[in-house]
Amino acid sequence: MLSPDRIHHRRAFLKFLAASPLFASSGAILAQTLAQAPDGVISSPAEALNVLDFEAAARKALPPAHFGYMATGVDSDATLKANREGYSHYELRPRRLVDVSHNDMSTEMFGAKWETPIFICPVGSQKAFHPEGEIAVAKAARAANTLQILSTVSTSSVDDVIAARGAPIWYQLYPTNRWEVTRTLVKRAEAAGCPVLVFTVDLMAGRNTETEQILRRQDSRQCTMCHSPEPGSTFRRKPMFAGVDIKGLAIASPTITWDYVRRLKDLTPMKLVLKGIETREDATMCLENGVDGILVSNHGGRAEESGRGTIDCLPEVVQAVDGKIPVFLDGGIRRGTDIYKALALGATAVGIGRPYIWGLSAFGQPGVERVLAILRRELDLIMRQCGTPSLKQITTASLLPVH
């Protein structure tokens, strides 16, 4: 929740705006905001000043266990924190007296053009955050013309999500310990019309989500009311596993190697993106094994406790691929300036995870739409302020590393 100091300053700021003649037309709205949010938590998407405002609203809306599942990192959450702090390692170099009357935020990914370089990352079990889950997100993505990536462990099927999105989506793949099950998942995504397979490679060794366990202990509900303790019950609730023999089935396997990547390449005509690459060595291996794209990611700080933010991993990956394949990034994006810095360091596009889940948790589809709109507005603004009215003009010349 918001600290008492932040609540005080926020309310004082809103009172100042309400009294200002410049905001006379919106005074009634601001007065309503003050009346509805005595704890400083927004009560509608329109009240959000930035995407961080949705975090407290999500915490208020969710049971502790569900919030903990989304909020957790691993071990002491050092990598989760590093994802945010990493953006402070780079300063911007604004340029002046540039015509920025026409701004172009569009980008191309595997032949498809998108209005912005922002995409929606895969997050599992979205009905744990809102009854409409992935369907609400798909409708928001449709309204904002934004790319959506669907999780293997989604609570809606790929066919239903594509129908709600009204356009193809990308499919994120968790491998399983049985190739025939992995093959079924891939072929279902392929048959649904997904053009890109996003293979997650950062969870093969498991993980230690301490924050999730701490918040689960604070939850007074009986989890067995919703979650069966029987083995395999998780898979039974996931539509992508319908009709699959789940006996002994497990997500990922410590035996998976680069041979698995080559098998996936041979299995499907979908483009293959590896999600979870953080080093130049693995980026080079991606090139050698025919990978079509790389998503620099540490699972939002939920994979390993490297203590290194993805924005700091990005330069060496970009250098290693040398423009041969596109490089994407997720992790810690909260501001338009974060997006700008990732683009300047060579990312083709960037993904958001927790911010849109905060919006979904608190307000459903309108919350997701508002999160996307805020980030789009902030990116548009910083592009103009830095004198770079198109993405191709955003380069390392726009950045200054902080030593």
HELIX and SHEET records of a PDB file:
HELIX    1   1 PRO A    4  ALA A   19  1                                  16    
HELIX    2   2 PRO A   21  SER A   26  5                                   6    
HELIX    3   3 GLY A   27  GLN A   36  1                                  10    
HELIX    4   4 PRO A   45  GLU A   47  5                                   3    
HELIX    5   5 ASP A   53  ALA A   61  1                                   9    
HELIX    6   6 PRO A   64  ALA A   71  1                                   8    
HELIX    7   7 ALA A   78  GLU A   85  1                                   8    
HELIX    8   8 GLY A   86  HIS A   89  5                                   4    
HELIX    9   9 GLN A  126  ALA A  128  5                                   3    
HELIX   10  10 GLY A  133  ALA A  144  1                                  12    
HELIX   11  11 VAL A  158  ARG A  165  1                                   8    
HELIX   12  12 TRP A  179  ALA A  192  1                                  14    
HELIX   13  13 GLU A  210  ARG A  217  1                                   8    
HELIX   14  14 CYS A  223  MET A  225  5                                   3    
HELIX   15  15 SER A  233  ARG A  236  1                                   4    
HELIX   16  16 PRO A  239  PHE A  241  5                                   3    
HELIX   17  17 TRP A  258  LEU A  267  1                                  10    
HELIX   18  18 ARG A  280  GLU A  288  1                                   9    
HELIX   19  19 THR A  310  VAL A  321  1                                  12    
HELIX   20  20 GLY A  336  ALA A  344  1                                   9    
HELIX   21  21 ARG A  354  PHE A  363  1                                  10    
HELIX   22  22 GLN A  365  GLN A  385  1                                  21    
HELIX   23  23 LEU A  391  GLN A  393  5                                   3    
HELIX   24  24 THR A  396  SER A  398  5                                   3    
SHEET    1   A 2 TYR A  90  LEU A  92  0                                        
SHEET    2   A 2 LEU A 399  PRO A 401 -1                                        
SHEET    1   B 2 THR A 107  MET A 109  0                                        
SHEET    2   B 2 ALA A 112  TRP A 114 -1                                        
SHEET    1   C 9 ILE A 118  ILE A 120  0                                        
SHEET    2   C 9 LEU A 147  LEU A 150  1                                        
SHEET    3   C 9 TRP A 170  LEU A 173  1                                        
SHEET    4   C 9 VAL A 196  THR A 200  1                                        
SHEET    5   C 9 LYS A 271  ILE A 277  1                                        
SHEET    6   C 9 GLY A 293  VAL A 296  1                                        
SHEET    7   C 9 VAL A 327  ASP A 330  1                                        
SHEET    8   C 9 ALA A 349  ILE A 352  1                                        
SHEET    9   C 9 ILE A 118  ILE A 120  1                                        
END                                                                             
